[in-house]
Amino acid sequence: MASTAIEKIVLASGNAGKIREIAEIFSGLNAEIVAQSKLGLESPEETGSTFVENALLKARHAAEHSGLPAMADDSGIAVDALNGRPGVRSARYAGENATDEENLDLLLEELKAVPDSERGGGFHCAAVLVFPGDTREPLIVEEVWRGTILRERRGRGGFGYDPVFLDADSQKTGAEMSREEKNAVSHRGRAFRMLCANLRDTNR
Ligand code: IMP
């Protein structure tokens, strides 16, 4: 179906690192990426029960208030032995205002008795692009980065649960990888590259 090329996309995120990463991925697309903060917008409360629902909530809010196409992501870690927890609650696992360190300590405590062979888990990222007034179908992608949860922190880079998440191929934790290494394999890098490829197909 022929459609009008997109010239500007609002990114519904306040995280400077994420904005830089995503702008890089979308740099070949001829569409300007504008952070929602530049338009005076903030993210709504994340009340969804899935990553896709939360990403859609954030993107729809930005599209409605800006009148522009908007992108958002929602991510977290789902641990097999915890039936997928902390999942969408990853940022708030140890409490509403918990720090990364507190969340990580709680995860390690909960997994204390879990044997090495059962410590699998995955980082999930849902990345979506919606159009103002829902004039076109939203683009929705979800990617998972599988790995193992270690018993102790390793590495000084990254953020969140990176220090205890071991990538099977490289045998490095997310916190031991360079930004480029992590982007190449991570849930978020893969999800946004896929979203960009889907959009490129409709944005010629
Ligand atoms: P949000 O997508 O910004 O809501 O992030 C959710 C939470 O998931 C973060 O606060 C982290 O705790 C965790 N998380 C998401 N992606 C990563 C990652 O790449 N490394 C480590 N933790 C992550």
Residues whose N, C-alpha, C, O or C-beta is under 5 A from the ligand:
A	BS01	IMP	D73 D74 S75 G76 I77 S90 A91 F159 G160 Y161 D162
